């Protein structure tokens, strides 16, 4: 929200979408099933899961990092919600340093983790399971955004950020399991 709009009351319902259409930033009307709407809607879903992860007691020391990720997801959502033909729409930017921050966090967590020797199944603790839900929604978001990128311009940084975020979430799940002192659920494929 721009500084001039801060403090102004926002109306929750506008009735402009009652016929299955919505507006992109820039004013273009598109159907609500448009892949661009699916992309930024799934970013919103992912943001909700990141919020749930931030609410887990085990992540109290990562609350600021998770909040920063939520902020970047809002930035990504704004970018995806913008009509690519409208160049003068004011919106925040995603930066290469945002991806580097995720990589730094991954490297820090991995220092304290045992080497990965098996596939891991989601589970073992509710907080870890929430993390895997966020990770799988992130992967779905990445698939939808790359589908959109095959049709219309999408910033490469967005795709890179989502890819790195899913890696971050996987490592975060391992780190949470370690901090919660629970065993990771190892996949043991049955023999034929």
C-alpha positions as a printed NumPy array, in Angstrom:
array([[  0.   ,   0.   ,   0.   ],
       [  1.415,   3.376,  -0.93 ],
       [  2.177,   5.925,   1.779],
       [ -0.637,   8.166,   0.581],
       [ -3.097,   5.266,   1.016],
       [ -1.889,   4.292,   4.499],
       [ -4.503,   5.104,   7.062],
       [ -7.307,   5.093,   4.503],
       [ -9.967,   2.491,   5.059],
       [ -9.954,  -0.259,   2.434],
       [-13.284,  -1.711,   1.37 ],
       [-13.284,  -5.521,   1.512],
       [-15.886,  -6.138,  -1.156],
       [-16.043,  -4.236,  -4.429],
       [-18.545,  -6.389,  -6.382],
       [-16.314,  -5.991,  -9.458],
       [-15.507,  -9.711,  -9.539],
       [-19.036, -11.039,  -9.262],
       [-19.101, -12.101, -12.912],
       [-15.86 , -14.116, -12.833],
       [-13.532, -11.319, -13.943],
       [-10.856,  -9.471, -11.988],
       [ -8.464,  -6.602, -12.651],
       [ -4.713,  -6.803, -12.916],
       [ -2.61 ,  -3.93 , -11.633],
       [ -2.807,  -1.537, -14.533],
       [ -6.547,  -2.067, -14.993],
       [ -6.724,  -4.926, -17.512],
       [ -9.703,  -7.238, -16.843],
       [ -9.099, -10.989, -17.103],
       [-11.065, -14.112, -16.173],
       [-10.404, -15.406, -12.668],
       [ -9.169, -18.697, -14.148],
       [ -6.388, -16.913, -16.065],
       [ -2.991, -18.529, -15.396],
       [ -1.672, -15.164, -14.128],
       [ -4.435, -15.14 , -11.482],
       [ -3.637, -18.763, -10.619],
       [  0.045, -17.821, -10.26 ],
       [ -0.374, -14.923,  -7.856],
       [ -3.216, -16.683,  -6.036],
       [ -0.918, -19.624,  -5.357],
       [  1.774, -17.202,  -4.164],
       [ -0.848, -15.929,  -1.695],
       [ -1.558, -19.498,  -0.561],
       [  2.178, -20.083,  -0.079],
       [  2.414, -16.867,   1.922],
       [ -0.259, -18.204,   4.278],
       [  1.742, -21.38 ,   4.855],
       [  4.879, -19.347,   5.545],
       [  2.85 , -17.396,   8.109],
       [  1.817, -20.668,   9.735],
       [  5.473, -21.742,   9.856],
       [  6.374, -18.452,  11.513],
       [  3.731, -19.151,  14.157],
       [  5.416, -22.417,  15.168],
       [  7.234, -22.102,  18.479],
       [ 10.285, -23.894,  17.068],
       [ 10.731, -21.012,  14.608],
       [ 10.737, -18.177,  17.131],
       [ 14.358, -17.359,  16.266],
       [ 13.534, -17.36 ,  12.541],
       [ 10.428, -15.18 ,  12.819],
       [ 12.104, -12.185,  11.158],
       [ 13.46 , -14.279,   8.287],
       [ 10.055, -15.864,   7.69 ],
       [  8.43 , -12.408,   7.813],
       [ 10.978, -11.191,   5.254],
       [ 10.07 , -14.156,   3.035],
       [  6.402, -13.192,   3.366],
       [  7.278,  -9.647,   2.328],
       [  9.142, -10.937,  -0.742],
       [  6.187, -13.172,  -1.63 ],
       [  3.941, -10.101,  -1.495],
       [  6.394,  -8.388,  -3.857],
       [  6.243, -11.405,  -6.187],
       [  2.446, -11.409,  -6.007],
       [  2.348,  -7.72 ,  -6.958],
       [  4.661,  -8.344,  -9.892],
       [  2.583, -11.287, -11.124],
       [ -0.637,  -9.299, -10.646],
       [  0.633,  -6.564, -12.972],
       [ -0.323,  -6.49 , -16.627],
       [  3.05 ,  -6.927, -18.4  ],
       [  1.914,  -4.457, -21.08 ],
       [  1.613,  -1.714, -18.452],
       [  5.186,  -0.586, -17.775],
       [  4.448,   2.386, -15.504],
       [  2.738,   0.528, -12.645],
       [  4.539,   1.302,  -9.391],
       [  5.439,  -1.838,  -7.448],
       [  8.317,  -3.101,  -5.255],
       [ 11.206,  -5.002,  -6.807],
       [ 12.643,  -8.419,  -6.088],
       [ 16.451,  -8.299,  -5.892],
       [ 19.245, -10.808,  -6.459],
       [ 20.183, -10.212,  -2.801],
       [ 16.813, -11.737,  -1.792],
       [ 17.885, -15.025,  -3.393],
       [ 21.33 , -14.753,  -1.826],
       [ 19.704, -14.33 ,   1.604],
       [ 17.906, -17.665,   1.154],
       [ 21.137, -19.338,   0.055],
       [ 22.945, -17.968,   3.116],
       [ 20.199, -19.296,   5.388],
       [ 20.35 , -22.726,   3.716],
       [ 24.138, -22.867,   4.13 ],
       [ 23.901, -21.875,   7.807],
       [ 21.286, -24.512,   8.612],
       [ 23.116, -27.239,   6.693],
       [ 26.285, -26.713,   8.739],
       [ 24.531, -28.198,  11.783],
       [ 22.657, -30.99 ,   9.965],
       [ 23.839, -34.531,   9.311],
       [ 24.444, -35.331,   5.64 ],
       [ 21.353, -36.351,   3.707],
       [ 21.613, -40.074,   2.887],
       [ 17.975, -41.037,   2.221],
       [ 14.765, -39.599,   0.902],
       [ 12.705, -38.035,   3.68 ],
       [  8.948, -38.345,   4.015],
       [  6.908, -35.448,   5.365],
       [  6.028, -35.997,   9.013],
       [  7.51 , -36.669,  12.407],
       [  6.078, -33.557,  14.049],
       [  3.241, -31.157,  13.241],
       [  5.62 , -28.218,  12.713],
       [  7.753, -30.262,  10.317],
       [  4.629, -31.354,   8.432],
       [  3.541, -27.709,   8.107],
       [  6.97 , -27.002,   6.628],
       [  6.545, -29.749,   4.044],
       [  3.104, -28.391,   3.144],
       [  4.706, -25.   ,   2.541],
       [  7.459, -26.653,   0.475],
       [  5.003, -28.51 ,  -1.763],
       [  2.856, -25.399,  -2.261],
       [  6.073, -23.558,  -3.172],
       [  6.852, -26.214,  -5.793],
       [  3.318, -25.913,  -7.194],
       [  3.717, -22.132,  -7.287],
       [  6.952, -22.535,  -9.216],
       [  5.245, -24.842, -11.745],
       [  2.409, -22.373, -12.334],
       [  4.774, -19.4  , -12.618],
       [  6.961, -21.236, -15.144],
       [  3.808, -22.081, -17.104],
       [  2.95 , -18.376, -17.131],
       [  6.535, -17.546, -18.169],
       [  6.112, -19.769, -21.23 ],
       [  3.242, -17.495, -22.349],
       [  4.089, -14.007, -21.05 ],
       [  7.088, -12.162, -19.625],
       [  7.952, -13.104, -16.03 ],
       [ 11.052, -11.944, -14.194],
       [ 13.722, -14.656, -14.004],
       [ 14.352, -13.555, -10.411],
       [ 10.842, -14.688,  -9.453],
       [ 11.424, -18.2  , -10.761],
       [ 14.867, -18.34 ,  -9.124],
       [ 13.471, -17.084,  -5.813],
       [ 10.692, -19.681,  -5.751],
       [ 13.14 , -22.443,  -6.624],
       [ 15.513, -21.406,  -3.848],
       [ 12.637, -20.941,  -1.408],
       [ 11.536, -24.556,  -1.869],
       [ 15.136, -25.628,  -1.112],
       [ 15.124, -23.384,   1.961],
       [ 11.864, -24.926,   3.165],
       [ 13.207, -28.459,   2.741],
       [ 16.305, -27.659,   4.787],
       [ 14.156, -25.79 ,   7.328],
       [ 12.085, -28.947,   7.817],
       [ 15.262, -30.899,   8.549],
       [ 16.453, -28.184,  10.939],
       [ 13.104, -28.079,  12.76 ],
       [ 13.206, -31.873,  13.217],
       [ 16.687, -31.562,  14.691],
       [ 15.681, -28.742,  17.046],
       [ 12.513, -30.574,  18.08 ],
       [ 14.608, -33.687,  18.719],
       [ 12.423, -35.853,  16.491],
       [ 13.602, -38.412,  13.973],
       [ 13.247, -37.592,  10.316],
       [ 10.862, -39.99 ,   8.615],
       [ 13.052, -41.943,   6.211],
       [ 11.579, -43.515,   3.103],
       [ 12.31 , -47.218,   3.055],
       [ 11.072, -48.566,  -0.278],
       [  9.773, -52.085,   0.032],
       [ 11.596, -54.778,  -1.841],
       [  9.741, -56.78 ,  -4.456]])
